[in-house]
């Protein structure tokens, strides 16, 4: 691997992997073979389009099992010593809880295999996962089409369904999981540090679609008033409230899904056949619509979107029902649809990356709230109209 690690970082990773091998973290369950470290090669990874909440390294670990060498491509996530996000500890702790406890109980095949996740056993907090990209999984750099979305939403429905099943059959154990999750997204400290003038963006951008509806020659004034009432004076507050309220169908959710959290695998014809969902720092207990809406409405264009949304929701409900046959499909749909205003608010400030070093904070906020001009306003208005048709405002 090309990039050399600082000696102190390599030393910690060497000690971490050595201890993991001693703990038989790379062994199959029930294995009694003698194991020892053969080799460790590592390099730091950087993600310029993501806010760094972990120090991330790619490593190749050689382990000998009774003398026979096996190699394990892994990703190592460490709590950063100097975090750009002030709540990095909370984010890291949520992901550690997800991999160390939640996946073991209600996991599905749609997550990276975890070899170790602990906040203190290895000296410092650490999470070690299989390297999915070595196995052929990759990000999609464009909007996801319906084919990709069906693969993703089926996987998400399976996870939500397993969570709801545990909640129904063993509520005390389920409660023990979600009670330990920390609020790492909707707090004033995070808004101030996570993005420049974040409150101004969240207070302003969602009104763009409403402004377009008002400008129509014959606006539906009753509908406009209904949206104004729901958004209130500060759309950030309704966004936060939707994501943090508890409903009958609240379950363990990713809490911050975008297509950057999805890695797809393809068959020989280039068709998506599998997906892995990554980056679980924002894991939360919330209504499932908080996970569903943003990816759907930031990837599907307006053309025939409503029928596509209904088809995707059917795939999701089928997956949930397969895990929990007693679920009321009608009531679950009502709950999901009622939370989709969250997706609209996310879509309203889901804009391309802006180089924050070259512009002032005021210019950044202005760009978010005006980027795309009237075409973007019209697109946001079309989302509001689709939500009306789905029953979000009923």
Buried (B, 14 or more C-beta within 10 A) or exposed (E): EEEEBEEEBBEBBBEBBBBBBEBBBBBEEEEEEEBEBBEBBBBBBEEEEBEBBBBBBBBBBBBBBEEEEEEBBBBBBBBBEEBEBEBBBBBBBBBBBBBBBBBEBBBBEBBBBBBBBBBEBBEBBBBBBBBBBBBEBEEBEEEBBBEBBBBBBBBBBBBBBBBBBBBEEEEEEBEEBBEEBBBBBBBEEBBEBBBBBBBBBBBBBBBBBBEBBBEEEEEBEEBBEBBEEBBEEBBBBBBBEBBBEEBEBBBBBBBBBBBBBBBBBBEEEEEBEBBBBBBBBBBBBBBBBBBBBBBBBBBBEBEEBBEBBEBBBBBBBBBBBBBBEEBEEEEBBBBBBBBBBBBBBBBBBBBEEBEEEEBEEEEBBBBBBBBBEEEBBBBBBBBBBBBBEBEBBE
